[in-house]
Each structure stands twice: as structure tokens, then as C-alpha cells.
Amino acid sequence: MDADTFREFGKAAVDFIADYYENIRNCDVLPSVEPGYLINQLPKELPENPQKWQEILKDVGKLIVPGLTHWQSPNFHAYYSIGCSYPSIVGDILANGFGVMGFSWISSPASTELEMVVMDWLAKFFKLPAHFLHSTKGPGGGIIQGSASEAILIAVMVAREQAVRRVKAAQPELSEGEIRARLVGYSSDQSNCCVEKAGILGALPLRLVAVDESRVFNGTQLAKAVKEDLAKGLIPAICVATMGATDTCSYDDIESLGTVCEAHNIWLHVDAAYAGCALALDEYAHLRQGLDRVDSLNYNPHKTLPINFECTAMWVRDSHKIVESFTVKRMYLQHKYEGQSDIPEFRHWQIPLGRRFRALKVWVAFRTLGAEGLREYIRLRIRLAERFEQYVLADSRFELFAKRAMGLVCFRVKGGNELSTELLKRLTDHKKIYMVQAIFQGKNFLRFVVCGVEPKECDIDFAWQEIQSQLSQLLSEHEVAKLKVNAPEEKKAEESHKKSVKVQ
Ligand SMILES: Cc1ncc(COP(=O)(O)O)c(C=O)c1O
């Protein structure tokens, strides 16, 4: 493809996406396809001859779009939101266009330095402790990882390596293998599935401590678990706390967890993948409590800021610990400035060697919206969730399951799990809105999350009308079914009543 054709194709693709967003409300949020729909329509071999971009773009509309679940639709209310915005898309186009790798400073100085800048901007926007900033010139700093899962896995592996070094120094008679076999970590049973997976991948078993009705994991629970494990000869290495858990957006008590972690040399990581955005708002300033005790922290701008997937901000208090745990040296990676300045070689802070120029989309989006625009982006989603919460409270057939938090409302139909599950099934089959359910202590509940590129009040009203109308239909069908079941009994009762009247 030559540059002129690229210009035409690229412009047509941008128009295609702009049209997609302008019409997104006209599509059912869930696609109407069956498994295998695409595989059965595409050739089994890659085409031998070149094809025209016009044909390819036409097929995107004809074959790909019908199989999309529209995550950016304002009628998508499942999981947690995935950020997206025009400026971020343009930033990603530019980054893809440059096609650079930023695994070392020399491999693309702009990548590394822009990443340092935007990570510091974000840390200041959240008012994080100064030791997380590159500009503080201490050992701390921020990096953009691909996902929260990756950031947590890295935290688990660093904690593991640090614990092995620490114990080996204190008890040289123990072999590394013996130490590794005794390591243990902690999180709550409300933490995201990726935390448990990080324990599996990182060969460090994580105990998922069961929390009570408050769903908050705190220092008392951690201290108890640690005491039990120390008595068994285990070595506590990491605690992963959550700020905004996936099921109900509950917040762990970072301050009290921090106290226990400090007492036992436990690495404290905070997963703030979704709700970390609250740190940008002074009305949520209390959530910053305890962050000065944290060793590492992740937040996903690709969830609650207008930044496209993938983009996970990760800050570490002491990057030397990461670097000494993961550094692998090769001559072909050396350059004359390495180790000569405060500039990190980000490849040591992550799993892959290669790294995308993710900072570009962040920089473009942050500059386009400005800090106030970003705050309003977060607040709009909170306001819309409040609107939905009011609807739930006003309808006596429903109850809130948990306190609303950020853009998430957890609710259920009064009267048992089956009704909520059946309601969700009907909503999903109807495809107008999309939610998922979760369970806590045997009770199912529905999760309504404000998502989409540009959600509006009318979208919340649309969702609520759909929920109400599906529930009304469900309840009236239940009534009819109940009448049918009871009908023979009622007929018998009626006849015997008639007989008794005659006898009198
Ligand atoms: C609290 C929390 N942590 C971690 C994750 C996983 O995020 P990622 O897909 O970036 O790995 C999620 C996903 O929704 C989440 O809600």
C-alpha cells in the first residue's frame, strides 16, 4: 500500500468509526449471532491475491460489526466501563503510525520520557504521595502496564523475590527452594479474579480472606491470617488490597492493612483498577488515607478515564526492588546513557521486552480534556449512577444490594435469587441493555454500571424503563402461572362451597 492509498483508507476508516459512534444507540447492545457465525463466513485460507481496501472496509461493516458487543454503547452496563474517546483513538493511531518500541531510553526516548511525564501528571492529579513521582528523584515512579492483571502479577513476583532475598539474608541455612515453598500472600474474597490468578502464575499461594457483610478487608482480619500462617511456619510476602472491588465496589481499609504489613515486612499492593479515579475528586479525599504506606498501586485509565484499552497506570515506591528482581542483561540492549541519569529503563519494570507507546494516547487525551474536563468525565458517570439509584429506591419491587459507589449500582428484585436471575436472562435475551450479576453470601444481585463514550440521562431512563417493563412482564407471567397451578384447587373449593350452600 502506498502513502496515497493509506491516506484514503485511513480517512475512510476514521469516517467509519465516527459513523459507528454517531449511530451506536441504534444498535442492540448485544449481537444477534450464534457461535461460529464468523468462522463460517470467512475463507479457510488467507487470500492469495491482494484485495482492495474498499472491499475490506465493506466486510468490516458486513461481517465484523454484526458480531460486536458494543462496549461503548451507553446501553452497556456490564462488568466495568472501558474508556474510549476520539483524542485517545487519535493518540493510538499516531503511536501505531510511528511503530516504535520503548523498552530502553535509546530505543525511543520520546516514549520513555512522555510516559514519565504523564505518569507524574496523573499522580499529581490524584494527589498521590510524592514518593510515587519520577520528578521527586527518589527511587519511586510510575509506568504504564497493559492491564491491572499484569500490574498485580508484577507486584506478586517482586514481593516474592524480595521476601526470598530478605529471608535468605537472615537465615542463610535455608535454601531458596525452601523459602519459596513457604511463601504466602493475602487478599480478600472480594478481590478481582486476576489477583487469585496472579498468585497461581507467580507461584505464591494467595489466601482469599472471607470478609463480613461490610465487604471490607481490614487489618484485624489480615493480622489473624498472618498469625495463623506464622504459626505454621509460613512466610507472609504480599497483601493485595482493593480500592473498589469488582462485585460491589467495596473499599478495603488500606490504613489498617498498612499497619499490619509494616509490622511483618509484607509488600502492600493496592488494586484501584476501577475506583482509583475517585482520588481525583476532593469529595473522596478520605480514600487517600493509607496510600503513603503502600508499596505499589495500580489504576486503569482505560476504565474510568477517556483512555482506550490498554492502559494501566502502576506506581511503585521503590523501583530498585523491581529492577533488582527482574533485570536480565544483554549487550544488544546496552546504550551509553544507561544508568547515567534518573531515567528508567522501563523493560525491567514489566513482563515483556517490547512496549507500546501508550503514553501518546494519554497525553493527547489529557491535553484535549484538561484536568477539569477529566474530573467532569468522572463526575458525570457518578451523577448518572445516582439517577439510576433513585429509580431503584422509588420502585418497591426492587432493593439496593449495596451502597452505590462511583458509577456502579448493585440491586436485586425483592423476593429471592430466581427473580433477579430470570429478569437478567430476559434483559439479555432482549439485547437492549446488558448487565451481569454477581453473588455475595448466597444472594444474587444485578450490577448496573454507567458505561459508554457519552452516556446521558436519557440512556439511564431508557435502561430503567427496559428493566421495569421486563420485570412487569415477568411478574405478570408468574401470576398467570400461579393462577393456573391453583386453578384446580380453587375450582374444587368453589364446588364444595356450592354444595354446602345447597345443603343449608
Ligand atoms: C478491581 C479490578 N481489578 C482488576 C481488574 C482486571 O483488570 P484488567 O482487565 O486491566 O486486568 C478488574 C476488571 O474489571 C477489576 O474490576
The ligand as a Tripos MOL2 file, in Angstrom:
@<TRIPOS>MOLECULE
LIG
   16    16     1     0     0
SMALL
NO_CHARGES

@<TRIPOS>ATOM
      1 C1        -10.9830   -4.2770   40.7530 C.3       1 LIG1
      2 C2        -10.4520   -4.8800   39.4850 C.ar      1 LIG1
      3 N1         -9.1780   -5.2640   39.4310 N.ar      1 LIG1
      4 C3         -8.6490   -5.8000   38.3160 C.ar      1 LIG1
      5 C4         -9.4040   -5.9620   37.1810 C.ar      1 LIG1
      6 C5         -8.7760   -6.5710   35.9540 C.3       1 LIG1
      7 O1         -8.4440   -5.5460   35.0750 O.3       1 LIG1
      8 P1         -7.5890   -5.7960   33.7580 P.3       1 LIG1
      9 O2         -8.5610   -6.2490   32.7150 O.co2     1 LIG1
     10 O3         -6.9770   -4.4680   33.4330 O.co2     1 LIG1
     11 O4         -6.5740   -6.8350   34.0380 O.co2     1 LIG1
     12 C6        -10.7410   -5.5770   37.1850 C.ar      1 LIG1
     13 C7        -11.5710   -5.7400   35.9910 C.2       1 LIG1
     14 O5        -12.6900   -5.2970   35.9200 O.2       1 LIG1
     15 C8        -11.2810   -5.0230   38.3680 C.ar      1 LIG1
     16 O6        -12.5600   -4.6620   38.4430 O.3       1 LIG1
@<TRIPOS>BOND
     1     1     2 1
     2     2     3 ar
     3     2    15 ar
     4     3     4 ar
     5     4     5 ar
     6     5     6 1
     7     5    12 ar
     8     6     7 1
     9     7     8 1
    10     8     9 2
    11     8    10 1
    12     8    11 1
    13    12    13 1
    14    12    15 ar
    15    13    14 2
    16    15    16 1
@<TRIPOS>SUBSTRUCTURE
     1 LIG1         1 GROUP 0 **** ****
